[in-house]
């Protein structure tokens, strides 16, 4: 039940906030909005305030906004989307992806502040039986203070030192009460983590930052993740990066794992997904916001709008291609996460 609630909340909030961005900016610019809906399927309630229907629908996995003139209802009404100045249409479309980035910043701020970030220490919480650390005599409560006589002040330094040793043995100095001792520990390759480990789990404590510090951290982390996303995209275009995408099944598995780990991990995953959703949507792929932004850019250069029938055909073909792409990625996720056809 926790996993289901987390899935509904994450998917629902991310998509709804994206559509809310389009809606708020369109309303602020005086465009006519026919409907703003939370959810899909049959409407549970659908009141009308002013010129807009506000719907809450039975399937709570996102939402949508219907701007007047964007479907088959185009007229000469100056308040309809197609009849507004180019810059206004551009801003309305761009508002969705930007809203996802804003949401990511808010979620990261929430995680770093009120919710708190679990921070690992060099004190051992558990050693996995039959793994190198356990065999060497390291037990829960031991505090690791040095690796190969080099002091380690936090878990990151300890983890880096272990990974750097690969399959070579390392000297670990630890404190057990008032006693200090040094043991020789070998590393073991973990196929799941795809790195060398020794089999220890750290003790963690929750760190809460103040409001300004958490806000700076939230914004900074969103900006950093955005930069990494564009860098990865450039590497992919240059043929230097892996083509590794996760589809709906993979995302569902990650949300499930995060839900089992705790609320903080769900919030952090939702923030990362929101960032990726916003950035992915600006790619010039038909059906996505990026394709509309691209066509609006062409309109600005040509000083002439594209023929509506041709534009609809582009989006229709793009939709079919996108669905096929999602099916391929979903198949890859099923094989990867559930090991379909894998040998035991």
Secondary structure, 3 states (H helix, E strand, C coil): CHHHHHHHHHHHHHHHHHHHHHHHHHHHCCCCEEEEEEEEEEEEEEEEECCEEEEEEEEEEEEEEEECCCCCCCCCCCCCHHHCCHHHHHHHHHHHHHHHHHHHHHHHHHHHHHHCEEEEEEEEEEECCCCHHHHCCCCCCCEEEEECCEECCCHHHHHHHHHHCCCCCEEEEEEECCEEEEEEECCEEECCCCEEECCEEEEEEEECCCHHHHHHHHHHHHHHHHHHHHHHHHHHHCCCCCCCCCCHHHHHHHHHHHHHHCHHHHHHHHHHHHHHHHHHCCCCCCCCHHHHHHHHHHHHHHCCCCCHHHHHHHHHHHHHHHHHHHHHHHHHHHHHHHCCCCCC
